[in-house]
């Protein structure tokens, strides 16, 4: 006999039997993404490390040195990504791969230190290492005892930071002849925090943008392109994948100008604002009409700092699966106002999640309501560029999301459509996470309750 309770758009099923036999579980892997501007339903095109690498490679010649600075939450996963482990690329981040960033810490000092010229004390050129060292010296340190609450900067890439020179641009000769900087913050924010000494510190993604622009303002041969928010309030382009591509196209024009030697040019990318706690597993399963496919995954336990990030920082916790459009085209349908028209409805797909292990199964979540999201490179036709397709996102409440962590999960996907569907990936996500630490905000600023910080999105 089944007993169920409908709650928050999903069904909790107790005592459900006749499951497909579980198979070997695989660990859910970190999938780093840059969070983009806009509601996730209208604009789901978060930018993965692979996609960012491909976007940069498409416009920046191999001979051009690259410095990539990841100051957003979970930026360490970008800095250490295999996609940036190239001999022409140096990377740095304010965090380790599984950690949220902190307002007023690494990001602020790194943005101020990202400037051309020489150290007046040593007469040595500034380098990527100079920028990273400044960030490390100013990193946020927490006194709670949770090591994840103190920023742990990370480096990566195939090029040493000290080998990326920030010498002043000289329009002729053997040195750097031009330098092009892109600043990205899809959902720029402002926030404050208390460090281990009890001092109140502040930070802002827009201030980082202003500092970087000012640092290169007087340098001939340097350009700064900013991508954030909705493209207003001091931002040149909207903080979307399309906006980033537009900025990179401007860089391409500079780097391919007649007579330019790409080996004497430089490209710098600075990412701020939100990150996303996302864990994914790549799969390849074609589910016939009316059938249920099963995948078993290990969802690692969250650190206390990441639990705080989910409770206080996240707006959406969800599970989703992705249907790639690699074999056919699908024109996106819109209404007269330009809004996306979904092609599937409630019940067309059903996802059930059961924590397994030990003597018995735990309660099963059966999810029937979802958002249909599209991943499109801008043509309004899915399938004409790699990585395009539809994502089906099922939201769950934060308590259920946290309860799944630290478990082996048996996940079933039922296809109730009259045609087979191929699934390419399954994801558990805490959604966009702003810089922390994450505690409730009180009107007096800091003194009430167990409060360390506050933050919110602001365009300028």
C-alpha angles and dihedrals in degrees: 000000000000123000117188141175121204109217135159092352097306136084125239106210121198124200096006113171139186098057122168109264110266121247132205109310120231125203118255107243128218111262107194117208138175108235113233132210122272139039111316092237094055096036113025096157101118110170118240126207090255093051093047091051091051092047092052094044090052093062108021116072118235090243091061118093117233131205114192119191117190110193097158127099112291089012090145089073088061095044092053096038117129088229091071097041093110131132091240096050133080119186137190137175139186093230143037116257096271100043140095119234124238130233113243094020134088097343095057096050093043091053091051092047094049097098139116127254140047137311103253091213097055102019087228123135117257112250140184086271090059090056093048093046090053090052093048092050091053099038117139112261119197126204098207096096093243104123090204089061090066115073112251107196119216136199132200145144128101096275126071115245089230089059092060102086122206092194115152115276115258112194092216136025133048101310133080108313101184139007128197123196129193118194114197129190113153094186104017115201145183125219149158135218144178115239128209091278092054093250118145113235129185135203141178134188090214090055089053089053092049093048093051093047091049093047091059099031096104097039113107111223094027124112129187120203118188126203120186152112111359094326095269135095095056098323117119097206135018115269094251136108088259091050092050091050090052091053091047090051088057088052090050090056090054094047095047096046110134112274095017115138105213091204088065095049129086135207123203126187122191118187122191140159125047130009129190131237098221130162120188144173123206111226137166113210129149109207115202120222110286094009133120124222123198131212125180119210140175112232107196122225117263124241116241090255092053091047088055089049091055095045099043106017107038124085098183131031114185152152120227145168130211128225110201120213099213100134104040145022126252119190111218112241120219136180124239090276093053096254118146115257112213118225097207134055141200112308096020086108128023124195121195123188124193125179104222137187134086122049099322145014120261126226115306125229112216111194121196105157119077146160116240109220129182131217109208132162091219107278096099087234117103116216100032093098131040117269097024124134145097128305120203109205123193114193121217130182120265095249091057091046092053091045090058093056116100093027142105105243129206107206123192125193116195119198109210093172121109090243136054119267128204116216118205104180144006121212139189111198138180089199127228113349121197122213112283166124087229119223133134119283119240125196095241090062102240117352105079122083128331095328130153107159152350134209141172140176116269127169100215 
